[in-house]
């Protein structure tokens, strides 16, 4: 089979390797689609602190089951599935308290262990989630959707609340969709006009181009100066965290999704004065089935996010383009060949 290897930072090749064999309790999967994520780009650039090399990237995927090693009541050969890509130790303090998404020794596919950028992979049966009648291209977006949905749950968004999402990349847009499933009025901000156009297509109550407008102006326009009940920060940029504080209403909930690489300088009185609740949000937990149900019922449409689909033969170039900062692409999917 063919596999995409980041051999060293900045070097990626499509190589031929032996087919994997499922162990007892595992399924052999033929990957259908896999999404390029920010962590894959970090692995390629050499800025992912937990990656070692060579490494197969990829943790967003859809696949077809081609073999099951052992009994299974819920899954069968031919099922189209996606899988939870975070592997926990189950014994650390976080896991013992049920916070498996924040496992102290978490291993994520494509970062700590090889991922889904290959024609065949194996996964434990308990990590797989079947979908019926869902486009496999959309199913490959369930994992990033779960990141936004988990953040929305952290904020406990409720119907009628005014919500601002900072960052209209894939995670930000999926966070917006998550908040809309709760009946919230969601605004979204970015500096890339094409992404804001997609947000409008997906049902944003309003969009803000922060290269042209200020946070103060959107607070005035959307909330009559009151501020947003919930602000979800999805960029990891220091200025965006400060914007989130400025946009928040008194007593608001602020959720940090984006991983930052630079320190933020602020006066803590800004948090105290508004009595803000600030939450971190890491990975996701127990939401795949909920999201697949939303897709199966047609309650949400994630198709506008997949702005480019490339065949495996063009995957190397796609990863290089993404690392170079192709801002107009929201979610690039790699299409893997069907069984010959």
Secondary structure in CASP SS format (residue, H / E / C, confidence):
PFRMAT SS
TARGET T0000
AUTHOR 0000-0000-0000
METHOD secondary structure of the structure
MODEL  1
X C 1.00
X E 1.00
X E 1.00
X E 1.00
X E 1.00
X E 1.00
X E 1.00
X E 1.00
X C 1.00
X C 1.00
X E 1.00
X E 1.00
X E 1.00
X E 1.00
X E 1.00
X E 1.00
X C 1.00
X C 1.00
X C 1.00
X C 1.00
X C 1.00
X C 1.00
X C 1.00
X C 1.00
X C 1.00
X E 1.00
X E 1.00
X E 1.00
X E 1.00
X E 1.00
X E 1.00
X E 1.00
X E 1.00
X E 1.00
X E 1.00
X C 1.00
X C 1.00
X H 1.00
X H 1.00
X H 1.00
X H 1.00
X H 1.00
X H 1.00
X H 1.00
X H 1.00
X C 1.00
X C 1.00
X C 1.00
X C 1.00
X C 1.00
X C 1.00
X C 1.00
X C 1.00
X C 1.00
X E 1.00
X C 1.00
X C 1.00
X C 1.00
X C 1.00
X E 1.00
X E 1.00
X E 1.00
X E 1.00
X E 1.00
X E 1.00
X E 1.00
X E 1.00
X E 1.00
X E 1.00
X C 1.00
X C 1.00
X C 1.00
X C 1.00
X C 1.00
X C 1.00
X C 1.00
X C 1.00
X C 1.00
X C 1.00
X E 1.00
X E 1.00
X E 1.00
X E 1.00
X C 1.00
X C 1.00
X E 1.00
X E 1.00
X C 1.00
X C 1.00
X C 1.00
X C 1.00
X C 1.00
X H 1.00
X H 1.00
X H 1.00
X H 1.00
X C 1.00
X C 1.00
X C 1.00
X H 1.00
X H 1.00
X H 1.00
X C 1.00
X C 1.00
X C 1.00
X C 1.00
X E 1.00
X E 1.00
X E 1.00
X C 1.00
X C 1.00
X C 1.00
X E 1.00
X C 1.00
X C 1.00
X C 1.00
X C 1.00
X E 1.00
X C 1.00
X E 1.00
X E 1.00
X E 1.00
X E 1.00
X E 1.00
X H 1.00
X H 1.00
X H 1.00
X E 1.00
X E 1.00
X E 1.00
X C 1.00
X C 1.00
X C 1.00
X C 1.00
X C 1.00
X H 1.00
X H 1.00
X H 1.00
X H 1.00
X C 1.00
X C 1.00
X H 1.00
X H 1.00
X H 1.00
X H 1.00
X H 1.00
X H 1.00
X H 1.00
X H 1.00
X H 1.00
X H 1.00
X H 1.00
X H 1.00
X H 1.00
X H 1.00
X C 1.00
X C 1.00
X C 1.00
X C 1.00
X C 1.00
X C 1.00
X E 1.00
X E 1.00
X E 1.00
X E 1.00
X E 1.00
X C 1.00
X C 1.00
X C 1.00
X H 1.00
X H 1.00
X H 1.00
X H 1.00
X H 1.00
X H 1.00
X H 1.00
X H 1.00
X H 1.00
X H 1.00
X H 1.00
X C 1.00
X C 1.00
X C 1.00
X C 1.00
X E 1.00
X E 1.00
X E 1.00
X E 1.00
X E 1.00
X E 1.00
X C 1.00
X C 1.00
X H 1.00
X H 1.00
X H 1.00
X H 1.00
X H 1.00
X H 1.00
X H 1.00
X H 1.00
X H 1.00
X C 1.00
X C 1.00
X C 1.00
X C 1.00
X E 1.00
X E 1.00
X E 1.00
X E 1.00
X C 1.00
X C 1.00
X C 1.00
X C 1.00
X C 1.00
X H 1.00
X H 1.00
X H 1.00
X H 1.00
X H 1.00
X H 1.00
X H 1.00
X H 1.00
X H 1.00
X C 1.00
X C 1.00
X C 1.00
X C 1.00
X E 1.00
X E 1.00
X E 1.00
X E 1.00
X E 1.00
X E 1.00
X C 1.00
X C 1.00
X C 1.00
X C 1.00
X H 1.00
X H 1.00
X H 1.00
X H 1.00
X H 1.00
X H 1.00
X H 1.00
X H 1.00
X H 1.00
X H 1.00
X E 1.00
X E 1.00
X E 1.00
X E 1.00
X E 1.00
X E 1.00
X E 1.00
X E 1.00
X E 1.00
X C 1.00
X C 1.00
X C 1.00
X C 1.00
X C 1.00
X C 1.00
X C 1.00
X C 1.00
X C 1.00
X C 1.00
X C 1.00
X C 1.00
X H 1.00
X H 1.00
X H 1.00
X H 1.00
X H 1.00
X H 1.00
X C 1.00
X C 1.00
X E 1.00
X E 1.00
X E 1.00
X E 1.00
X C 1.00
X C 1.00
X C 1.00
X C 1.00
X C 1.00
X C 1.00
X C 1.00
X H 1.00
X H 1.00
X H 1.00
X H 1.00
X H 1.00
X H 1.00
X H 1.00
X H 1.00
X H 1.00
X H 1.00
X C 1.00
X C 1.00
X C 1.00
X C 1.00
X C 1.00
X H 1.00
X H 1.00
X H 1.00
X E 1.00
X E 1.00
X E 1.00
X E 1.00
X E 1.00
X E 1.00
X H 1.00
X H 1.00
X H 1.00
X H 1.00
X H 1.00
X H 1.00
X H 1.00
X H 1.00
X H 1.00
X H 1.00
X H 1.00
X H 1.00
X C 1.00
X C 1.00
X C 1.00
X C 1.00
X C 1.00
X C 1.00
X C 1.00
X E 1.00
X E 1.00
X E 1.00
X E 1.00
X E 1.00
X C 1.00
X C 1.00
X C 1.00
X C 1.00
X C 1.00
END
